[in-house]
Amino acid sequence: MLKKILALAVIILLGQTVVFAQKEKSVKESDVPVRYVKDFQNQAREAQNVSWTMTVDSSAYMATFFTSDGDKQAIRFTAKTSETRYYIEDKYTPHAIKDTVAAQYPKHKISNVYIRNLKG
């Protein structure tokens, strides 16, 4: 089980390098397409400290926020999908993941770990 989690985490971390090679910039909620704002409001009714970003080519918008419990989450919207990210605090990241990344990818550093729920 731990090997599956480790493999999944490494794949996600490396995959994100490719996916997020597109630069993102901060935007105001008023600059986000209305359908994404409405979807976000329906999915995260109690969101606090919401900040929006978009890719430079405007193909994706992401709302990063905190829940009422203080947990960090994000919802990323594209024309065909939405993705919810549940961030994991560094202290809860398994050492096996940290050790594997450090050993196999010494030039890389883990910036964050999250569980990803992709719809669409």
Number of C-alpha atoms within 10 A of each C-alpha: 6 10 10 9 13 18 14 13 20 19 11 16 19 14 11 11 10 9 10 10 9 14 11 17 12 14 16 10 15 9 11 18 10 11 10 21 19 11 13 19 12 10 12 17 9 12 20 14 10 14 15 22 21 23 17 13 9 12 11 20 25 26 25 19 20 17 15 10 8 10 12 19 20 23 23 20 22 15 10 8 11 19 16 20 17 16 15 15 12 13 7 8 14 13 12 13 20 16 12 14 20 14 11 9 12 10 8 12 11 13 7 11 19 18 14 14 11 12 10 8
